[in-house]
Each structure stands twice: as C-alpha cells, then as structure tokens.
Amino acid sequence: MDTWNDTYSVGIREMDEQHKRLLAYIGALGELLATRDDELMHELLARITDYGREHFEAEERLLEKHGYPLAGQRAAHEQFMEWMAETNYKAIDGTLGLPETHDYLKRWWTTHILGDDMQYKEFLNSRGVS
C-alpha cells in the first residue's frame, strides 16, 4: 500500500497527484516506526493534516462544480479531519501510538480512495473531467 499503483487512480490527474502526495506522507510516517524521530513525526502529522485539508477542499470544489452529490464525501472528510486533530493532540501530549496511527492511516487511505473516491470516478470521467 505504501507505493502508488494504477488501481488507485480516479482518472483525474490533479486528484491522482494529490493522492500520491498524501500516500508519500503516510509512507514517510511509516519509516519513522524504526527511528521514532518525534520531531519528524510531528512535522509529518502536520503535513498530513494540512495537505489533507487542502486536498479535501480541492476535491469538494471539483465535485461541486460538476454537480456530484457531496454529502458522503464531506462526511468522510470531516471525520478524517477530526481524527487527525485528535491524533495531533495525542502526539503533543505523548500518548500517540505511532504503529497504530500508521496502520489506521494506511487503512483509511486505501478505503477512502478505493471506496469513496472511486464512486466519483465514472461520474466525472463521463463528463470529460480528466
């Protein structure tokens, strides 16, 4: 899961590039399991949070522009952002389990891309969005 493959593609270049970047951040977080560099961990969690927010906003704008129903996507995005806020708090107060956090992020990413995001692929591609 730590590397991109075409099964993750939603057929929209901008979204695929953003998904690749999020995957790279999650992969980098996984590399910290061996070193436990707390400073880098905080930085990566902040990047995942900030870039996740940017990506979700871009994705929602694109979907809205083309008339795709947003309720499910917005709910998934909000739930993720709440989880990331809690995760960042745990990192600050020292109660974060890094292996569990990395496992959750990998599962979430795969489930969200292959589930939620694949639902809009055909919808947007059929409208010429690529």
C-alpha positions in Angstrom: 0.0 0.0 0.0 2.9 2.3 0.6 3.5 2.8 -3.1 1.2 4.1 -5.8 -0.3 1.8 -8.4 -2.9 2.4 -11.1 -5.7 0.7 -9.2 -5.7 3.9 -7.0 -6.2 6.2 -10.0 -9.5 8.1 -10.1 -8.7 9.2 -13.7 -8.3 12.8 -12.8 -4.7 14.0 -13.0 -5.0 16.7 -10.3 -6.7 14.3 -7.8 -4.3 11.5 -8.5 -1.3 13.8 -7.9 -2.7 14.9 -4.6 -3.5 11.3 -3.6 0.1 10.3 -4.4 1.4 13.1 -2.2 -0.8 12.0 0.7 0.4 8.4 0.2 4.0 9.6 0.3 3.4 11.4 3.6 1.8 8.3 5.1 4.7 6.2 3.8 7.2 8.6 5.3 5.4 8.3 8.7 5.7 4.5 8.4 9.5 4.9 8.0 9.6 6.5 11.4 8.5 3.3 13.1 12.2 2.2 13.2 13.7 5.5 14.3 10.9 7.1 16.3 12.0 10.7 15.5 9.5 12.7 17.4 10.3 16.0 15.7 9.8 14.5 12.2 6.7 12.7 13.4 5.1 16.0 14.5 6.1 17.5 11.2 4.6 14.7 9.1 1.4 14.6 11.1 1.1 18.4 10.5 1.7 17.9 6.8 -0.9 15.1 6.5 -3.4 17.3 8.3 -2.7 20.5 6.3 -2.4 18.8 3.0 -5.4 16.6 3.7 -7.4 19.7 4.3 -6.2 21.3 1.1 -6.9 18.2 -0.9 -10.4 17.8 0.5 -11.2 21.4 -0.3 -10.0 21.0 -3.9 -11.8 17.7 -4.3 -15.1 19.1 -2.9 -14.8 22.2 -5.2 -14.3 19.9 -8.2 -17.2 17.7 -7.3 -19.5 20.6 -6.6 -18.6 22.3 -9.9 -19.7 19.2 -11.8 -22.9 18.5 -9.7 -21.7 15.4 -7.8 -23.6 14.8 -4.5 -21.2 15.9 -1.8 -22.8 14.6 1.5 -20.9 11.4 1.7 -17.5 12.9 0.7 -17.9 15.8 3.1 -18.8 13.5 6.0 -15.8 11.3 5.3 -13.5 14.3 5.1 -14.8 15.8 8.3 -14.4 12.5 10.1 -10.8 12.3 9.0 -10.0 15.8 10.0 -11.5 15.3 13.4 -9.4 12.1 13.8 -6.3 14.0 12.7 -6.9 16.8 15.2 -7.2 14.1 18.0 -4.1 12.4 16.6 -2.0 15.6 16.6 -3.2 16.3 20.2 -2.0 12.8 21.3 1.3 13.4 19.6 1.8 16.6 21.6 0.8 15.0 24.9 2.9 11.9 24.3 0.1 9.4 24.2 0.2 8.6 20.5 0.8 5.1 19.4 2.7 5.5 16.1 2.3 1.9 14.8 -1.5 2.1 15.4 -1.6 5.6 13.8 0.3 4.4 10.7 -1.9 1.4 10.4 -5.1 3.5 10.7 -3.8 6.0 8.0 -3.0 3.2 5.6 -6.4 1.6 6.1 -8.2 4.9 5.8 -6.3 5.9 2.7 -7.0 2.6 0.9 -10.6 2.5 2.0 -11.3 6.2 1.1 -9.6 6.0 -2.3 -10.9 2.6 -3.4 -14.3 3.2 -1.9 -15.5 6.8 -1.6 -13.3 8.4 -4.3 -13.9 5.6 -6.9 -17.6 6.4 -6.7 -17.0 9.8 -8.4 -14.5 8.4 -11.0 -17.1 7.4 -13.6 -19.3 10.3 -12.9 -16.6 12.9 -13.6 -14.8 11.0 -16.3 -18.2 10.7 -18.2 -18.3 14.5 -18.1 -14.9 14.9 -19.7 -13.0 15.6 -16.5 -9.6 14.0 -16.5 
